[in-house]
Structures are given as structure tokens and as C-alpha cells.
Amino acid sequence: MSLAPGTSEANSARTSQPGFAGAAIFDRYVLSRLTRRTRLRRLLLERITEPLHLNLASVFVALFGTYRAKVACDLVIRQQFAWPLLRIADEAVKIGLKRVSIAEFGVANGAGLLNMCKLAVSTTKATGIEFDVYGFDTGTGMPPAIDHRDHPELWQQSDFPMDVGALQRALPGFARLLIGDVAETIPSFLASLSPQAPLAFVSLDLDYYSSSKRALEVFKGEPTQYLPTAQIYLDDIVIENANPWCGELLAVEEFNAETAMRKIAPVPMVRSQRLFKNARYLDQMYQLHVFDHPLRQPRSDRAAHVIPNEYIG
Ligand SMILES: C[S@@+](CC[C@H](N)C(=O)[O-])C[C@H]1O[C@@H](n2cnc3c(N)ncnc32)[C@H](O)[C@@H]1O
């Protein structure tokens, strides 16, 4: 049984996981990912089309750079987690939080969840913000598809099984698996989600419309259970069949129609904020706007912003 994140047992386990924190597993993992043909082709396509001077600079960053510089240059495996984790940690520092919660919906064999844990450790070192990590999955693979909206032409029941025991053993103490259909696991998760560690990032990778729609219920808790703007990664909107009438896009559209004070929208100006503009994940980065969050209400308790005018001194 995994430990609940945030407990003292979990915190001591955080530091007593040499096997997890050790780089060896991940070096092999990085190599195996990079040698997969489709990944290599995508990487080359994304990087070869970027300016030469930036690619040259990245070699130096890869060798000598800080973690933050490596994330800036998209040199970290799963940039779609690394970048938002730094964003939410910086935001948490600004508003005086010490820890935040992050979740992966759709875990399968857990490669993504373990990678998320590794990036959480690196982000903690860079920012001081600690993470509670949650992985949601049936534990038995995909449930049956309901109809065409679930893209049954791509996915079917029992795809993506999990070795629950092996994954439980591999997870560090600050991470926890929530096994069952998301419709059943979200209510108790929300009941235990503390404003001291609000939900700040969600990776949605449940493939189906029906599962994604149920998963988005996680954003219907109390306003202080979230960062005022939480980050979301939508894994399945860049498939060739993606369209607004199926899959995650439909689930997001229906969520926005149902909730007046919570809206999900793409991250604005995302390309202008990044050095490397061609990375595919930039099209998959969304945000939850929590309009009813106390920090998004009219206020008059700080000094007024003043715009300097160099013409009049
Ligand atoms: C594509 S896999 C996830 C891959 C994983 N994110 C990774 O990076 O390796 C999709 C997962 O979603 C899970 N899933 C789909 N519908 C679900 C539901 N309603 N409740 C819980 N898990 C679900 C399946 O069990 C499956 O493991």
C-alpha cells in the first residue's frame, strides 16, 4: 500500500528512496526513449528546424547548465511535465505556498508517472516547492468505449494494462496510485485535497472522451483547492483524428459549457515564451482558470501599480 503524500511517513520515505532518486534507471530509460524510431524522428524534426545557434547553445546547456536552463532548452524528457512543474512552483513561491499537488490521469505501466516524480524532485531542488504526486488509473487498462466519441478506431477495452504491484514498489513516498475508475476515485481525492497543497498541474491521458469528461470533475472542488491558474497537459489532442466532437477536446468544451466560474483554455503566448518554438507539446498546454479563487477577486490591499514616464522624469 503506498503512503499518502504529505504524511510524515511519506516525507521520510521521500529521502529514503535511493533507488528512485538514483539516475541509473532513468539514464537507461532516456536512452531507450531516444532510440525509439518514432521518438527520434520527432525529436529530429522538432530540433533540426530550429535556429543553429540555439541548438549549439543547447549542447553547452546540456553539459553545464542548471536544471532551469535545461528546461528552458527543452532538454528534459517529457518537457510537457518539466515546464509546467517549474511554472506552478514559481507561482506557488509567489503566493506563499510550500507544496502543491500534481496528478496524472491515465498511468498505464507508469513510465510517465515515474518521470513526473523525477521531475518533481528536480523542481523541488530548483525552487524549494515540494510535490504530492497522484496517479489515477483503473489498474486493469481501458474500460469499454461508449461510442464513436471515445475514438474506438484507436483504442479498445483492456489496452494499456498495469503491473500495479511493481509500480507501487517503484514509486517514491510522495506519490500515490489511486486505483479504480476515475468516477469512483475523484470524490475521495477531492475530499482529502488540502488548500495547503492545492492541485496545480494535471496531465490528462485517459484517451477516451467518456473518461476525460469524468476526470474533469476533479476541477469542480472548492476554489482554494486549486492554484488560481492551474496548468493542464492534454495528451490526446494531437492525434490525427482529433476533432472538437470527440475525445479530450469534446470533454473540455462540455466542461466549459457547464461551469461558469471555471474555464479551460490554451496557454496564451505559449510560443513567444519558449526558446524552441516547434516542440509539439506547446499545442497541448492548457490552463484551468479558477475565476472564483480568492486571489482572483477585486482587491485594494496593495500599493497601486505606477507606469513610469521617462519624458517627464
Ligand atoms: C494511454 S494510457 C496512459 C499512458 C501513460 N500516461 C504513460 O505516459 O505511459 C491510458 C490509461 O488510461 C486509463 N483509463 C482510461 N479510462 C479510465 C477511467 N475511466 N478511469 C481510470 N483509468 C482510465 C487506462 O487504464 C490506461 O492505462
The ligand as an ORCA input file, in Angstrom:
! r2SCAN-3c Opt
* xyz 0 1
  C      -2.590      5.792    -22.869
  S      -2.718      5.091    -21.293
  C      -1.777      6.196    -20.279
  C      -0.294      6.250    -20.616
  C       0.561      6.933    -19.578
  N       0.127      8.281    -19.338
  C       2.043      6.962    -19.984
  O       2.605      8.023    -20.203
  O       2.629      5.891    -20.064
  C      -4.377      5.433    -20.831
  C      -4.726      4.897    -19.454
  O      -5.973      5.463    -19.040
  C      -6.614      4.544    -18.172
  N      -8.061      4.860    -18.135
  C      -8.890      5.077    -19.187
  N     -10.137      5.342    -18.766
  C     -10.098      5.337    -17.405
  C     -11.065      5.558    -16.400
  N     -12.350      5.838    -16.694
  N     -10.674      5.508    -15.098
  C      -9.373      5.230    -14.787
  N      -8.419      4.985    -15.704
  C      -8.772      5.025    -17.013
  C      -6.313      3.185    -18.772
  O      -6.334      2.183    -17.789
  C      -4.908      3.394    -19.380
  O      -3.918      2.850    -18.549
*
